[in-house]
Amino acid sequence: MQLGGKGANLAEMASIGLSVPPGLTISTEACQEYQQNGKKLPDGLWEEILEGLQSVEKEIGAFLGNPSKPLLLSVRSGAAISMPGMMDTVLNLGLNDEVVDGLAAKCGERFAYDSYRRFLDMFGDVVLGIPHTLFEEKLEKLKISKGVKLDTDLTASDLKELVQQYKNVYLQAIGDNFPSDPKKQLELSVKAVFNSWDSPRAIKYRNINQISNLKGTAVNIQTMVFGNMGNTSGTGVLFTRNPSTGEKKLYGEFLLNAQGEDVVAGIRTPEDLENMKTYMPEAYKELEENCEILEKHYKDMMDIEFTVQENRLWMLQCRSGKRTGKGAVKIAVDMVNEGLVDIRSAIKMVEPQHLDQLLHPQFEDESAYKDNVIAMGLPASPGAAVGQIVFTADDAEAWHAQGKSVILVRTETSPEDVGGMHAATGILTARGGMTSHAAVVARGWGKCCVSGCSDILVNDSEKVVVIGDKVISEGEWISLNGSTGEVILGKQPLSPPALSDDLETVMSWADELRHLKVMANADTPEDAIAARNNGAQGIGLCRTEHMFFASDERIKAVRKMIMAVTPEQRKAALDLLLPYQRSDFEGIFRAMDGFPVTIRLLDPPLHEFLPEGDLEQIVSEMASETGMKEEEIFSRIEKLSEVNPMLGFRGCRLGISYPELTEMQARAVFQAAVSMSNHGFTVLPEIMVPLIGTPQELRHQVSLIRSVAEKVFAEMGSSLSYKVGTMIEVPRAALVADQIAKEAEFFSFGTNDLTQMTFGYSRDDVGKFLPIYLSKGILQNDPFEVLDQKGVGELIKICTEKGRAARPNLKVGICGEHGGEPSSVAFFAQIGLDYVSCSPFRVPIARLAAAQVAV
Amino acid sequence: MQLGGKGANLAEMASIGLSVPPGLTISTEACQEYQQNGKKLPDGLWEEILEGLQSVEKEIGAFLGNPSKPLLLSVRSGAAISMPGMMDTVLNLGLNDEVVDGLAAKCGERFAYDSYRRFLDMFGDVVLGIPHTLFEEKLEKLKISKGVKLDTDLTASDLKELVQQYKNVYLQAIGDNFPSDPKKQLELSVKAVFNSWDSPRAIKYRNINQISNLKGTAVNIQTMVFGNMGNTSGTGVLFTRNPSTGEKKLYGEFLLNAQGEDVVAGIRTPEDLENMKTYMPEAYKELEENCEILEKHYKDMMDIEFTVQENRLWMLQCRSGKRTGKGAVKIAVDMVNEGLVDIRSAIKMVEPQHLDQLLHPQFEDESAYKDNVIAMGLPASPGAAVGQIVFTADDAEAWHAQGKSVILVRTETSPEDVGGMHAATGILTARGGMTSHAAVVARGWGKCCVSGCSDILVNDSEKVVVIGDKVISEGEWISLNGSTGEVILGKQPLSPPALSDDLETVMSWADELRHLKVMANADTPEDAIAARNNGAQGIGLCRTEHMFFASDERIKAVRKMIMAVTPEQRKAALDLLLPYQRSDFEGIFRAMDGFPVTIRLLDPPLHEFLPEGDLEQIVSEMASETGMKEEEIFSRIEKLSEVNPMLGFRGCRLGISYPELTEMQARAVFQAAVSMSNHGFTVLPEIMVPLIGTPQELRHQVSLIRSVAEKVFAEMGSSLSYKVGTMIEVPRAALVADQIAKEAEFFSFGTNDLTQMTFGYSRDDVGKFLPIYLSKGILQNDPFEVLDQKGVGELIKICTEKGRAARPNLKVGICGEHGGEPSSVAFFAQIGLDYVSCSPFRVPIARLAAAQVAV
């Protein structure tokens, strides 16, 4: 069936009694077939269209060989989602020299020639790619020569002349006459709509918005109605409710004596929809009633186009209306209160991106700054940020201390920069993907970040950033849009996060509906409190290494540990760290009273804890810090250096090689747990061993941890129950999960590393080819952002099945970046995981996504 | 059943009519249970032993409370494989003050006290860990005080005195009396044998030799027979054939009037076994007959121990004899000719290591240089090499050109070093594992290499290598044993590879028996010829990038390609490379006439082709090479640098981002193929796309390759059939193999990369923890050497099943390093792969391993 199908909302509107101009819709499947067939119309489609038109409207004379009955057609995209680049323009299709006479006889000569010249302009521009400016020039010249200002001041004969000039434009531009056969016009237009599905802008839009389930665009062919037949006619667009605020009141624009394209193209400035009430009260009343009917029918806020021709209202299009986060939440709550939808439907009306908007600052008006966008990076952490540029973490802290708002600009960040990153209001990096250090840390804090912005060249030494031929110096103001990746020159006005009672209502529905638990990744007592406030039901990932950077004393002790050659030296350094770790754990246990806290043992390669700089600098700094000889330091650092650190000496490989490290961390956990438990808190510690690939590794670490627990419990005269489990992030672990489950009380998928190893993509280097892969359609999504369900997901399924077969009560969750990405959360819920853990600021999104998949 | 089981060769010898001293054997299962029970004898074992002894020999008075019938016991390891560290010493168990009198009455006082003092020495040393030197001192002092030179000059009363002194040694060393109860002695001895299974030397031996299927050691308890009862007695060891040459002639040593331990411990120098014929012709004749019986029974060359007591021959032990490669091959061929075994059995008598010995030079005598071993690295590529040290690839080439034999010593090698590596006779690196660049390249050439030798510190600038407090300078001689990892000071004598007709015979049997095809990894026409000569049935992996380093012009063209910013610049550089690639492919197709040649598209990250050195050097070198500005070069290099190159911009990611690269390579392949085909060669090209993770990637490359093929065929007016397939080295590819198989005509597992990503181990960095993992038993083997069947193997199985389900005639093979490792080859054959591909020098080993698994 080529006609009908998705996008056929005209037929649907007609079916519920609304006045709709006769027409037909070509299905999205036809578009798909067209693309796959090398841009040929599917067999039989053309005949079907002609037949369809005939059955719809006997009068369509022009297409059926009767130019004296000039009923024109509009051909436009009926895509399920409105997207830029799609051919969404109303055409007066069917006009030519013969038909225009018929039209003149019917509607007057001026109207006929005005329609004709508009049609020539649009058809040329949109269907044949002749630049609009070529037509515009002719119009402007004519107006000057006739001494008039407005288009409406031109007479019928002026317009007739213009028609001739426009036809010459065709000749010059395409070397051929304007196609006057209405059937040819129709065919070209249908193809143009299909082609617009594949336009670069439409592809980019779908990539950015992760729209991959659509087959193509439908095509609406409608008989034209005329909004420009004097003051009893007009045209308008509206939302059934205010899309920005959600207020229940028609929200739209109206133009008297005008066609729809005048509104869309911005040729004339439309009036508030309210005014229509005065001009044509009856049509307005019918419109209001239609809106109510449509909302009841579609159970949603609608985006509507209409035309009034000689006081008769025609509905031209309707679809679900786009809305802001604030609008979405209010509309959902209102519609439940109005009895229009139940909470199961309402929860689906709020999109995860809507929450992102509500939880982070946004720009007041994204369209206002478009001309100031100077570079594009990856939208690494959502929200908007405005500040003065600084180039070092130290400067960020210093300027912040002076009350300044700063944007930290780095080639890439390292754990050493964490202080400065925290002080900054936004972070911009030249390198690194969606899960680079900067991106992960920023998302953890809900701080705006644009990463992997390869357009910029950061020159630290001269404290400038070079973008093309622009040079921006320290202290200059820039703005970042972390939701789009835009880097904007200057200070753009911000609006703050918009929390509301309605949001609380929506979140309470989400919690009622979902089965999946949502925990948070949090490394400090402060993060833990934020997580709890955002509704986290525990901590699914506490990265102990982040604590190591919290102060100078700590990082010095860590470096002593790294430089240690003997186990004794290492133990001595670890003894210095123990009290810091213990006190952090105490704070976290206190904040998470009654909820589980999952603590991961040290994971990153040790060289990450070395200072930044060139080798000589590092060696001399470390020598003065540790009191060791420079050559010893040098040789130790040489030994630590790695070709592929991601696949190197890290994770449990550290704890197995240096058991005293695991012992210290376990000791800190258990001492803190017993102490907080003695203070009356309910402490539920879970120790998680990272980077396990074999059951032997886990057995080694588990037995170490359990023996430390026994010792600490004996020393402190008090014990408590705890769990020991493992991260699953090495593909091998997933493959031998049955054996690993024998040693583990829980599994937590580290989907970042699992994605890295399953794809063989380094998240730090993926920027070199990922953009190409996305643009060529080799990948649908960045797999570090949206879980790869077919590959990584398959491994997660295999692992979960094998693990639960070996240990039926095995707790299984995930704590990678995907834990806060809605489609990934849905996948985790569907395959039966027990929980997801994500950054505190994404907890509400995960709660919502978990509810949406449950309904 | 605790008694009997493996190692019970005594009972077996008795059963075929040989004279064996009565005794019993404790099974290996008992040893395993002992180890698992925290070193406690399994329940009931002790009672079973006593009962067993009673039923075996009623006379064992000492153990059954009758010291007047002094029949002594020997207790020793009966491990299936003789290994260092195992307790393999004959004990006169059962002696004490009472029993010694009975023994004196039976055999004379001198013999009795000599046995007693020997027993005290050995029991103390071996069972209780009292240093042998403490006893030795007493003996030496006594001899001095008595004024005698030889032990045999001591009188009975001297020895009696010595017994008392030895007892004092016990008191001082263990603070307790010598355990005089024979049952206690027996129990301690049995435990000592069990414990010796776990001794560090035995564990190390098993790790090195990849012995993991044994449960433990059996324990042989035998009644003692006495070789030291005058000149009608004696003891000896022999092989039934010469283990070095394979000659069919008894080969052994004999000592008149001596106990076995004298031979083993080297206290007295034994005579050639031939002499025994003169001393005791009848016993010798029986021994000869016994050897024939044993060879017929065990169908193998045997290693035998025996004692003659007063002209009566007693067989003490027999097991399969260890042999050299040369010996193994001759013995196998001879035994088939003698009708002793069929070729299915004979093929199992030649071990893969034997072939290694035959195919590479070896040291004449490995025991001769043990004191000169100055460092140990990884046995990266087998064989022996002797040469003068150089530190740069250029020096290696220059010295080699002067006719010198050189060993190239590097911290680690890079593709730039290939010329020097080829010129060197052996390669030694401080870093890198069994599959580091140096190791892989060296194995490909069959060149000796010791890699990852962390004992050494290479100082390039001063041209010295530091090992502990030794400093070795350029030009000094060293020797490398690539089969053991030993680095030896000085020039050690070599013997050349020992190829023979017998070897050809064995290999022809192997080819007759095996089902698995064996191909070779070869990158040049020369390698291809070597591969064909070694029996390769085609090339399974031709790495196109290795050709890039073959000359200065080539590498310069490659660097131009890398530095290109626009596709046009890149195409221009690629046009320079095309003729080189084409001529290499022509040579390879010519050499492989009639066999398939599998060509892999460019795989490594581009920065591997940059010159070595610090950044400044590279930039200036590249600027002069390419004529580009230094800052352009710098920025381009910056963009190429990667954090984890193994997971970065390489493999098909290059060919998809730069389609012109794939086009050039495909063009070179097809032009060469058509041209050689026109010259009358049978050309079977197969193009292999590396690092595929998604079907979309493969689809992109396959369509590019096929369109180039069409073009070339049209241009050259001739076509031929070819295949396009993919490497499977990314875990994701294995997981979605059904989809990938739709695009691929063959799969070739790249097990190096697959192992890296499945384990998350960088082969360049694994040296940091792998030794610890092996020593702690967390891993049984280096997974880069021996395929990890449980994890990586599981993925290979999943992939093969999914792939063949989607495309039943899919050809599946492997071309990673494991293709030449015997146990891995066996696995690949068992799971039904079609072929393995390995370095030309390992082809015979793979052929043998494939045959062994087939029989």
Interface residues (C-beta under 8 A of the other chain):
Chain A: S454 L457 S635 K639 E642 V643 N644 P645 M646 L647 G648 F649 R653 I656 S657 L691 G693 T694 Q696 E697 H700 E729 V730 P731 R732 L735 V736 Q739 D753 Q756 M757 T758 F759 G760 Y761 S762 D764 D765 V766 K768 F769 I772 Y773 K776 G777 I778 L779 D788 K790 G791 V792 E794 L795
Chain B: L457 S635 K639 E642 V643 N644 P645 M646 L647 G648 F649 R653 I656 S657 L691 G693 T694 Q696 E697 H700 E729 V730 P731 R732 L735 V736 Q739 D753 Q756 M757 T758 F759 G760 Y761 S762 D764 D765 V766 K768 F769 I772 Y773 K776 G777 I778 L779 D788 K790 G791 V792 E794 L795
